[in-house]
Amino acid sequence: MNRSILAKPPLFPPFNTRVVLLLYRLIWAVCLPLIMFYLYRRGKKEPAYFKFLSERFGHHKPRDERHIWIHAVSLGEVRSAVPLIERLLQDDTPVVTTHFTPAGRSEAVRLFPGAVADGRLTACYVPFDYGVAFARFFKAFRPVYGLVMEVEFWPGMIMSSRKCGVPLYLCNGQYPSRSFQRDQKRFFSRAKIVPGFAGVMVKSELQAARFRALGIDRVAITGEMRFEQPIPQAHITAARTLKNTEFGARPVITMASMVVGEDTGALDMIAKVQSHFLQRGLDKPLFIYVPRAPERFDVVAGMISEKSFSYVKRSDVLDAHLRIKPRSETTAAENAKFDINGVDIVLGDSLGEMYFYLELCDLAIVGGGFSPKGSHNISEPLCLRKPVIIGPNDYTIEFPAREAMAHGVCLQMDFSQITEQLITHPLQFASNQQMGRFLDVHSGGTAKTIAALDDFMYPTSR
């Protein structure tokens, strides 16, 4: 697919924003040693943070071919970009992906080993957000255009792209309501530099209206590409095998991506629900509890133990292939710790296995929204056709939460309401037909994105 560079749009930004951008560049110059120190300290625990340091200054060997540039800051953004990267790699133009975190960089390499090996894809750290670093990066890769995933609005990136003639588009984009309202009131905020994008591709009409209000004319509604990200079939197979052999007819609820401040309410809810089922002589639900961050695994284990729940850790009972570890042949006490079906809670103390945990369940409860931070994305359970419950704070995932609620495949509740829901209604409150209709309506994000790019790059060719 051939692409051409667009002519620069009218003068941007206005004078007052130019002044603030000058201050922003000065702040970067002053704070760069502090940023280096931060990366050095992080590198003590995670060496990958300080590795490939030259990439953060934009240093790369010049390439012979022009590249398509995709910026996916971390793990979640990389995964949402996978269907688009796969589609772009079918063409002749190579791809360069940039990331801030080691997790994002390594995930891109892991997902596309063949393309990395033959030079069709390069994964690297994003340059520091100032002009000289981006100028070096652009000189090395000569991007045909750039795609920024989700909500990354960096002044240096946007202004450097404009200065160097690189059309930069927001892809799979959104502007969360709280951020949008807050930024509108500030003298300088991300809202002031958003018009620097050459165009935006957003998830819903609500998001499109927000970007139009900021002065962007080139807006396309392309939906959610996370609905098309690849599902690891090994995890699905392992989950189905485990559920059939260990759980039987016992109902399973997965509580995914639970964050600080949610554990006490969540564990109290679990205790009330299980007590109710026991009093009625029914099999109490098995809860799979998955904290958001690995540093919380031991903390949450302590909280579960203090509540007198019986529990096992995924790392204790399952091997690397998600199969039950061999039972001990010595004592009954040692055997008991492998009884994954007889416990109240399975603690999901692992990374990168969320599809496994979700495939095990009849109902998913997604965390984040029971705290002020806002709910985490619900695309993964919806892709597996699992009904979802989220907390009151959904401003971070207005799409697809509002649409999912409208289709009856998602509920929004606090923990007391969830308790009532679980003891009075079936866990699978949404039918497979409802799930199918929701996914049919909101699929095709990659194809819509490619079509929007064609419209943006060739506005008179359609």
C-alpha positions as CSV (number, residue, x, y, z in Angstrom):
1,M,0.0,0.0,0.0
2,N,1.8,3.2,-1.2
3,R,1.6,6.2,1.1
4,S,2.4,9.9,0.4
5,I,3.4,12.7,2.7
6,L,0.6,15.2,3.3
7,A,1.1,18.9,3.0
8,K,1.5,20.7,6.4
9,P,-1.8,22.0,7.8
10,P,-2.4,25.6,8.7
11,L,-0.3,27.4,11.2
12,F,-0.3,25.7,14.6
13,P,-0.1,26.2,17.5
14,P,-1.3,29.6,18.6
15,F,1.1,32.1,20.2
16,N,0.3,31.3,23.8
17,T,0.7,27.6,23.3
18,R,4.0,28.3,21.6
19,V,5.2,30.1,24.7
20,V,4.2,27.1,26.9
21,L,5.9,24.7,24.5
22,L,9.1,26.7,24.8
23,L,8.8,26.3,28.6
24,Y,8.1,22.6,28.2
25,R,11.4,22.2,26.2
26,L,13.3,24.1,28.9
27,I,11.8,21.9,31.6
28,W,12.9,18.8,29.6
29,A,16.5,20.2,29.4
30,V,16.6,20.8,33.1
31,C,14.9,17.5,34.1
32,L,16.7,15.2,31.8
33,P,19.3,14.3,34.4
34,L,16.5,13.4,36.8
35,I,14.9,11.2,34.2
36,M,18.2,9.5,33.6
37,F,18.5,8.9,37.3
38,Y,15.0,7.5,37.5
39,L,15.8,5.0,34.6
40,Y,19.1,4.1,36.4
41,R,17.2,3.3,39.6
42,R,14.5,1.3,37.8
43,G,17.3,-0.4,35.9
44,K,18.7,-1.7,39.2
45,K,15.5,-3.8,39.6
46,E,14.7,-4.3,35.9
47,P,18.0,-4.0,33.9
48,A,16.0,-3.7,30.7
49,Y,15.0,-0.1,31.7
50,F,18.5,1.1,31.3
51,K,19.5,-1.1,28.5
52,F,19.5,0.2,24.9
53,L,19.8,3.7,26.4
54,S,20.9,5.2,23.1
55,E,17.5,4.5,21.6
56,R,16.0,6.9,24.1
57,F,18.1,9.6,22.5
58,G,16.9,8.6,19.0
59,H,20.2,7.0,17.9
60,H,19.7,4.2,15.3
61,K,21.6,3.0,12.3
62,P,20.0,4.6,9.2
63,R,17.7,2.3,7.3
64,D,17.5,2.0,3.5
65,E,13.7,1.8,3.4
66,R,11.1,4.1,4.8
67,H,9.1,2.7,7.7
68,I,5.6,2.9,9.1
69,W,5.9,4.0,12.7
70,I,3.6,2.7,15.5
71,H,3.9,4.0,19.0
72,A,2.5,1.6,21.7
73,V,3.8,2.8,25.0
74,S,3.4,-0.4,27.0
75,L,2.0,-3.9,27.1
76,G,-1.7,-3.2,26.7
77,E,-1.2,-0.8,23.8
78,V,1.1,-3.3,22.1
79,R,-1.6,-6.0,22.3
80,S,-4.3,-3.7,21.0
81,A,-2.0,-2.9,18.1
82,V,-1.3,-6.5,17.1
83,P,-4.1,-6.9,14.5
84,L,-3.0,-3.7,12.8
85,I,0.7,-4.6,12.8
86,E,-0.2,-8.0,11.3
87,R,-2.1,-6.2,8.6
88,L,0.6,-3.7,7.8
89,L,3.3,-6.4,7.7
90,Q,1.5,-7.9,4.7
91,D,2.6,-4.9,2.7
92,D,6.1,-4.0,1.5
93,T,6.8,-1.2,3.9
94,P,8.6,-2.2,7.1
95,V,7.3,-1.3,10.5
96,V,9.1,0.3,13.5
97,T,7.4,0.2,16.9
98,T,8.3,2.4,19.8
99,H,7.7,1.8,23.5
100,F,8.5,3.4,26.8
101,T,8.5,0.3,29.0
102,P,10.6,-2.9,28.6
103,A,7.4,-4.9,28.8
104,G,6.1,-3.2,25.7
105,R,9.3,-3.5,23.8
106,S,9.9,-7.2,24.6
107,E,6.2,-8.0,23.9
108,A,6.6,-6.7,20.3
109,V,9.7,-8.8,19.8
110,R,8.0,-11.9,21.3
111,L,4.8,-11.5,19.1
112,F,6.6,-10.9,15.8
113,P,9.9,-13.0,15.9
114,G,9.8,-13.7,12.2
115,A,9.3,-10.1,11.2
116,V,12.0,-9.0,13.6
117,A,14.4,-11.6,12.2
118,D,14.0,-10.6,8.6
119,G,14.1,-6.9,9.3
120,R,10.4,-6.2,8.5
121,L,9.8,-5.0,12.1
122,T,12.1,-3.1,14.5
123,A,11.0,-2.7,18.1
124,C,12.8,0.0,20.1
125,Y,12.3,2.6,22.9
126,V,10.6,5.8,22.1
127,P,12.9,8.8,22.1
128,F,12.8,11.3,24.9
129,D,10.2,13.9,24.3
130,Y,12.3,16.6,22.8
131,G,13.1,17.7,19.2
132,V,16.7,16.6,18.7
133,A,16.0,13.0,19.9
134,F,13.0,12.7,17.5
135,A,14.9,14.3,14.6
136,R,17.5,11.5,15.0
137,F,14.8,8.9,15.1
138,F,13.1,10.3,12.0
139,K,16.4,10.5,10.1
140,A,17.1,6.8,10.8
141,F,13.6,5.4,9.9
142,R,12.2,8.2,7.7
143,P,8.6,7.3,8.7
144,V,5.9,7.5,6.0
145,Y,3.5,8.2,8.8
146,G,3.1,7.6,12.5
147,L,0.3,5.9,14.5
148,V,0.0,6.6,18.2
149,M,-2.1,4.1,20.1
150,E,-4.8,4.9,22.6
151,V,-4.2,8.1,24.7
152,E,-0.6,9.1,24.2
153,F,-0.5,12.9,23.6
154,W,3.1,14.0,23.9
155,P,3.9,17.6,23.0
156,G,7.5,16.9,21.8
157,M,6.3,13.9,19.7
158,I,3.5,15.9,18.0
159,M,5.4,19.0,17.4
160,S,8.5,17.2,16.1
161,S,6.4,15.2,13.7
162,R,4.9,18.3,12.3
163,K,8.3,20.0,12.0
164,C,9.8,17.0,10.2
165,G,6.8,16.5,7.9
166,V,5.7,13.1,9.4
167,P,1.9,12.8,9.5
168,L,1.0,11.6,13.0
169,Y,-2.4,10.0,13.6
170,L,-4.0,9.0,16.9
171,C,-5.2,5.4,16.5
172,N,-7.8,3.4,18.5
173,G,-8.0,6.7,20.4
174,Q,-10.0,8.1,23.2
175,Y,-10.0,11.1,25.5
176,P,-11.4,9.9,28.9
177,S,-14.2,12.1,30.3
178,R,-12.4,13.2,33.4
179,S,-9.2,14.1,31.6
180,F,-11.2,15.9,28.9
181,Q,-13.1,18.0,31.4
182,R,-10.0,18.8,33.5
183,D,-7.9,19.7,30.5
184,Q,-10.5,22.1,29.2
185,K,-10.1,24.3,32.3
186,R,-6.3,24.4,32.3
187,F,-4.2,27.2,30.6
188,F,-2.0,24.6,29.1
189,S,-2.9,20.9,28.8
190,R,-2.9,18.0,26.4
191,A,-6.0,19.5,24.8
192,K,-4.0,22.4,23.5
193,I,-1.7,20.2,21.4
194,V,-4.2,17.5,20.3
195,P,-5.0,19.6,17.1
196,G,-1.4,18.9,16.1
197,F,-2.4,15.4,15.0
198,A,-2.8,15.0,11.3
199,G,-6.0,13.1,12.1
200,V,-7.6,10.8,14.7
201,M,-9.2,7.4,14.6
202,V,-11.4,6.9,17.7
203,K,-13.5,4.2,19.3
204,S,-17.0,5.8,19.3
205,E,-19.1,8.8,18.3
206,L,-18.8,10.2,21.9
207,Q,-15.0,10.3,21.5
208,A,-15.3,11.7,18.0
209,A,-17.3,14.6,19.3
210,R,-14.7,15.4,21.9
211,F,-11.9,15.6,19.3
212,R,-14.0,17.7,16.9
213,A,-14.6,20.1,19.8
214,L,-10.9,20.5,20.1
215,G,-10.6,21.6,16.5
216,I,-9.7,18.4,14.7
217,D,-11.6,18.1,11.3
218,R,-10.2,14.7,10.3
219,V,-11.9,12.3,12.6
220,A,-12.9,8.7,11.8
221,I,-14.8,6.3,14.0
222,T,-13.1,2.9,13.8
223,G,-14.2,1.1,16.9
224,E,-12.0,-1.0,19.3
225,M,-9.1,-3.1,17.9
226,R,-8.7,-4.9,21.2
227,F,-11.7,-7.1,20.1
228,E,-9.4,-8.5,17.3
229,Q,-6.2,-9.1,19.3
230,P,-5.1,-12.8,19.1
231,I,-6.2,-15.1,21.9
232,P,-3.6,-17.6,23.0
233,Q,-5.3,-20.9,22.2
234,A,-3.0,-22.9,24.6
235,H,-4.5,-20.9,27.5
236,I,-8.0,-21.6,26.3
237,T,-7.4,-25.3,26.0
238,A,-5.7,-25.5,29.4
239,A,-8.5,-23.7,31.1
240,R,-11.2,-25.9,29.6
241,T,-9.3,-29.0,30.5
242,L,-8.8,-27.8,34.1
243,K,-12.4,-26.8,34.5
244,N,-13.7,-30.1,33.2
245,T,-11.4,-32.3,35.3
246,E,-11.2,-30.3,38.5
247,F,-14.2,-28.0,38.9
248,G,-17.1,-30.1,37.7
249,A,-20.4,-28.1,38.0
250,R,-19.0,-25.7,40.5
251,P,-19.7,-22.0,39.5
252,V,-16.5,-20.0,38.9
253,I,-16.1,-16.2,39.1
254,T,-12.9,-14.5,38.0
255,M,-12.1,-11.2,39.6
256,A,-9.5,-9.6,37.2
257,S,-7.1,-6.8,37.6
258,M,-8.0,-5.9,41.2
259,V,-6.1,-2.8,42.4
260,V,-5.1,-1.2,45.7
261,G,-8.1,-0.2,47.7
262,E,-10.5,-2.8,46.3
263,D,-9.4,-5.9,48.1
264,T,-11.3,-5.4,51.4
265,G,-14.6,-4.8,49.7
266,A,-14.0,-7.6,47.3
267,L,-13.1,-10.2,50.0
268,D,-16.1,-9.2,52.1
269,M,-18.3,-9.7,49.1
270,I,-16.8,-13.1,48.5
271,A,-17.4,-14.2,52.1
272,K,-21.1,-13.1,52.0
273,V,-21.7,-14.8,48.7
274,Q,-20.1,-18.1,49.7
275,S,-21.9,-18.1,53.0
276,H,-25.2,-17.7,51.3
277,F,-24.6,-20.6,48.9
278,L,-23.5,-22.8,51.8
279,Q,-26.6,-22.0,53.8
280,R,-28.8,-23.1,50.8
281,G,-26.9,-26.3,50.5
282,L,-25.4,-25.4,47.1
283,D,-21.9,-25.5,45.8
284,K,-20.3,-22.3,46.7
285,P,-18.7,-20.4,43.8
286,L,-14.9,-20.7,43.4
287,F,-13.4,-17.2,43.1
288,I,-10.2,-16.7,41.0
289,Y,-8.6,-13.5,42.3
290,V,-6.1,-11.8,40.0
291,P,-4.3,-8.7,41.4
292,R,-3.3,-6.1,38.8
293,A,0.4,-5.8,39.8
294,P,2.9,-8.6,40.6
295,E,4.2,-6.7,43.7
296,R,0.7,-7.1,45.2
297,F,0.6,-10.9,45.0
298,D,2.1,-11.6,48.4
299,V,0.2,-8.7,50.0
300,V,-3.2,-10.0,48.7
301,A,-2.3,-13.5,49.8
302,G,-1.8,-12.2,53.3
303,M,-5.2,-10.5,53.2
304,I,-6.9,-13.6,52.0
305,S,-5.3,-15.6,54.8
306,E,-6.3,-13.1,57.4
307,K,-9.9,-13.5,56.3
308,S,-9.7,-17.2,57.0
309,F,-10.4,-18.2,53.4
310,S,-9.0,-21.5,52.2
311,Y,-6.9,-20.7,49.1
312,V,-4.1,-21.8,46.8
313,K,-1.7,-19.9,44.6
314,R,-1.6,-20.6,40.9
315,S,2.2,-20.9,41.2
316,D,1.8,-23.7,43.8
317,V,-0.7,-25.9,42.0
318,L,-0.1,-25.4,38.3
319,D,3.0,-26.0,36.2
320,A,4.3,-23.8,33.4
321,H,1.8,-25.5,31.0
322,L,-1.1,-24.7,33.3
323,R,-1.5,-28.3,34.3
324,I,-2.0,-29.6,37.9
325,K,1.4,-30.3,39.4
326,P,1.9,-34.0,40.5
327,R,0.3,-34.7,43.9
328,S,2.6,-35.5,46.8
329,E,2.6,-39.2,47.9
330,T,3.8,-38.4,51.4
331,T,1.2,-36.7,53.7
332,A,-2.4,-35.7,53.6
333,A,-1.5,-32.1,54.5
334,E,0.8,-31.9,51.5
335,N,-1.9,-33.3,49.3
336,A,-4.5,-30.8,50.6
337,K,-2.6,-27.9,49.2
338,F,-3.2,-29.2,45.6
339,D,-7.0,-29.5,46.1
340,I,-7.7,-26.6,43.7
341,N,-11.5,-27.4,43.6
342,G,-12.0,-27.6,47.4
343,V,-10.7,-24.0,48.2
344,D,-12.6,-20.7,48.4
345,I,-10.1,-18.7,46.3
346,V,-7.4,-19.4,43.7
347,L,-4.9,-16.5,43.7
348,G,-3.7,-15.7,40.2
349,D,-0.1,-14.9,41.0
350,S,1.2,-14.8,37.4
351,L,1.5,-12.5,34.5
352,G,0.3,-12.9,30.9
353,E,-2.3,-15.5,31.7
354,M,-5.4,-13.5,31.9
355,Y,-7.2,-15.3,29.1
356,F,-6.6,-18.5,31.0
357,Y,-8.2,-17.1,34.2
358,L,-11.1,-15.6,32.2
359,E,-11.8,-18.8,30.2
360,L,-12.2,-20.7,33.5
361,C,-15.1,-18.5,34.7
362,D,-18.8,-18.2,34.2
363,L,-18.7,-14.5,35.1
364,A,-15.9,-11.9,35.1
365,I,-15.7,-9.0,37.6
366,V,-13.1,-6.5,36.3
367,G,-11.3,-4.3,38.8
368,G,-10.2,-0.7,38.9
369,G,-13.7,0.8,38.8
370,F,-14.3,0.2,42.5
371,S,-11.5,2.7,43.1
372,P,-11.2,6.3,41.9
373,K,-8.6,5.2,39.3
374,G,-11.2,3.9,37.0
375,S,-12.0,0.5,35.5
376,H,-9.6,-1.6,33.5
377,N,-10.5,-2.7,30.0
378,I,-13.2,-5.3,29.5
379,S,-12.4,-6.3,26.0
380,E,-10.8,-9.6,27.0
381,P,-13.8,-11.2,28.8
382,L,-16.1,-9.9,26.2
383,C,-14.0,-11.5,23.4
384,L,-14.4,-14.8,25.3
385,R,-18.2,-14.2,25.5
386,K,-18.1,-13.9,29.3
387,P,-20.6,-11.5,31.0
388,V,-18.9,-8.7,32.9
389,I,-19.5,-6.6,36.0
390,I,-17.6,-3.4,36.5
391,G,-17.4,-0.9,39.3
392,P,-19.0,2.6,39.5
393,N,-16.0,4.4,38.0
394,D,-16.1,3.6,34.3
395,Y,-14.8,6.9,32.9
396,T,-11.5,5.2,31.7
397,I,-13.4,2.7,29.5
398,E,-16.5,4.6,28.4
399,F,-16.1,2.6,25.2
400,P,-16.9,-0.3,25.2
401,A,-18.5,-0.2,28.7
402,R,-21.5,2.0,27.7
403,E,-22.1,0.0,24.5
404,A,-21.7,-3.3,26.4
405,M,-24.3,-2.2,29.0
406,A,-26.7,-1.2,26.3
407,H,-26.4,-4.7,24.8
408,G,-27.0,-6.3,28.2
409,V,-23.6,-8.0,28.4
410,C,-22.1,-5.8,31.1
411,L,-23.5,-4.6,34.5
412,Q,-22.2,-1.6,36.6
413,M,-22.5,-2.1,40.3
414,D,-20.7,-1.6,43.7
415,F,-19.8,-4.6,45.9
416,S,-23.1,-4.6,47.8
417,Q,-25.1,-4.7,44.6
418,I,-22.8,-7.4,43.3
419,T,-23.5,-9.5,46.4
420,E,-27.3,-9.2,45.8
421,Q,-26.8,-10.0,42.1
422,L,-24.8,-13.1,42.7
423,I,-27.2,-14.6,45.3
424,T,-30.4,-13.8,43.3
425,H,-29.5,-14.2,39.6
426,P,-27.7,-16.6,37.4
427,L,-24.0,-15.9,37.0
428,Q,-24.4,-15.9,33.2
429,F,-26.9,-13.1,33.0
430,A,-26.2,-12.5,29.2
431,S,-27.1,-15.0,26.5
432,N,-24.7,-16.2,23.8
433,Q,-26.9,-14.4,21.3
434,Q,-26.5,-11.1,23.1
435,M,-22.8,-11.6,23.1
436,G,-22.7,-12.4,19.4
437,R,-24.8,-9.3,18.5
438,F,-22.5,-7.1,20.6
439,L,-19.3,-8.5,19.0
440,D,-20.8,-8.3,15.5
441,V,-21.6,-4.6,15.8
442,H,-18.2,-3.7,17.2
443,S,-15.8,-5.9,15.2
444,G,-13.7,-4.9,12.2
445,G,-11.6,-2.2,13.8
446,T,-8.5,-3.0,11.8
447,A,-10.2,-2.8,8.5
448,K,-11.9,0.4,9.5
449,T,-8.5,1.9,10.5
450,I,-6.9,1.0,7.2
451,A,-9.8,2.5,5.3
452,A,-9.5,5.7,7.4
453,L,-5.8,5.9,6.7
454,D,-6.6,5.7,3.0
455,D,-9.1,8.6,3.4
456,F,-6.6,10.7,5.4
457,M,-3.7,10.1,3.0
458,Y,-5.7,10.2,-0.2
459,P,-8.7,12.4,0.5
460,T,-9.6,12.9,-3.2
461,S,-9.1,9.3,-4.3
462,R,-12.4,8.0,-2.9
